[in-house]
Amino acid sequence: MKTLLSLHIATALTVMSTVLFAAPPHVHGAGTLQLVLEGSRLNAELRLPAINVVGFEHAPSDTKQEEAVKKAVALLRDSRQVLTPSEKAQCTAAPGVVASALLLEHGQADHDHDDHDEAHDDDHADFDVRYGFDCRRPEALKQIKVRLFQPLPKLERLDVEMVTATGQARQRLVPGQAVITLP
């Protein structure tokens, strides 16, 4: 039964990854978040257009822009400043892994270059972030608060797709409505 459930979740994740990340639309003001809860592990993949994060989509051209990128990376790496799972689930977070073409220009990338080929598009740079949470009580994980709208005022919406052992769901978050309800 557990193997069948893992196979179902893996299949759903593959389908979602193909739909979301094979050729994702780059829409200013909109980001995507993909969540998968398998066993006690919650994995998340976040994609945000760079314009929503730092206000530009080209290689930093001055010190002010370089500082904006450094500040953005610090924010996005801090898992708890981005996603806050229900306290009852007792989740611990590892730092996020951030990738962006803006980082490649200065050798700051902390990812495999083959992992995010689309991050190299100079016209539409994104920030791609992967998060991992280990939850002691995954059955208590019912909601996740997204904390991005305040520090990123250019982010107007976040489209969330999620897979858990109990189902799949989609949800659109906007400022003032930033709590994900898991299936």
N, C-alpha and C positions, 0 to 999 in steps of 0.2 A: 504494500500500500504506500509506504514512504517513497519507494523508488518511482512508483507511478505518479505520485504528487510532484516529486522533483522533476520528472520528465515533463509534466504538464507546465510547471513553472518555467522550465528551461525553454520549452517550445514557445510559450507566451512571450518570454523575454526576447527570443530571437525574432519573432514577428514584430514586436514593438520596436526593437532596435532597427530593423529594416525600415519600418515606416518612419520612425523619428529621425534616425541618424544617417540613413543611406544618402538622402538628398534633402536635408532639412531646409525648410524655407527660412530665409533670413529676413525677419520682419522687425524693423525698428520699433521699440516699445514693447516687444513681446519676447519672452523666453520660454524654454521648455525644461521640464523636470521629469525624469523617469525614475520610478521607485520600484524596487523588487525586495520583498520580504520573503526569505527562504530560511526556514528554521529560525535560528536566533540572529541571523545576519540580515541587516537592512542595507542595501546598496542603493546609491542615488547617483544619477548623472544629470548635471545641470548644464544647459547651454544658453548663453546670453550674448546678444550682439554687443560688441565692444562699445558702440556708441551709447548704449544704455548704462554701461559701467564707468567708462572714463571720458565719454563725450567726443571721442574720435575713433577712427578705424584704420589709421595709418601708423607706421612706425613712429614712436615718439620723436619729435623734432627739436625739443628743448628740455631744459631741466624740469620745468613745471609739468610737462607731459610725462616725463620719466617718473617723477614723483607720484603722479596720478596712477600710473600703472603699478608701481610698487605698493601703493596704498590699496588698490583694488585686489592685488594678489594676496596681501595680508588679510583683507576681509574675507575673500573667498576661500582661503586655506583654513580659516577658523570655522570648522564644521558647526560649532554651536552658535556662531553669529549668523549662520545661514538657515539651518534647520534645527528645530528643537522638538525631539520626540516626546511623547507623553512621559512624565516623570515616573509613573507607575511601571513602565516597561523597563526601567533601570538600564538604559543604553549608555554605552561608552563610545566615544568617537575618536577616530584617527584623524589627523589633519587631512584636508582635502588635497587632491593632486590637481593642479591648475595647468592648463595648456592654452596657449594663444599665439597667433602669429606675431602679436606685439612683443611677446617675450623672446621669440626666436631671433628677432633683430639684435638683441643684446645678450644672447647666450644665457638667458634666465630660465629657459624651459625646464620643467621638472617632470618630463614625460617622454615616452618613446615617440620619435618623430613619425613613425609609420602609423601610430595610433590615431592621429587626427590630421589626415591629409587636407581636409577642408579648412583647417585652421590657417593654411598657407595662402588663402585667397586674399590678396591685398585690398580688393575692393570692399570686402565684407568680412572683416575680422570678427571673430567670436572669442569669448572666454568659455572653455569647456572645463568642467570640474567634476571629479569623481569623489564621492564620499563613501565611507564605510562605517557602520555602527554595529556593535555587538550588543545584543539586548538579553539580559538575564531572564526577563519575563515578556517574551515577544507576544504572547497572547493578550497582554495588557496594552499593546501598542495600537491604539485606536485613532489617534490624531497626531499630526506633526504640524508645528507652527513654522511658517516661512517668515523669516525676518529680513527680507531683502528690500521691501518696498520703501522703507524709511531711508536707509543709506543710499539707495539707488532710485532717486525720484524720477528718472527717465524711464524706469521700468513700469509699464502700464498694465501688463498682464503676464501671468505665468500659466502655461498649459501643462497640466500634470497628467501623466499616465502611470498607473500603478498595477502591480500584480502581487497578490498574497495567496496563501494557501486557501483562502475562502473566496477568492474571485479576482476579477479585473475591474478597473474603473477609470474614468477620466474625470477631471475637474478643472475648472478655470478659476484661478485666483486673481484678484485685483486688490489694489490698496483698500484697506478696511475689511477685506474678506480674505485673510491670509492663513486659514487653517485647513489643512488637508484632512479629510475623513477617509480612513482606509476601509476597504471592503471587508 
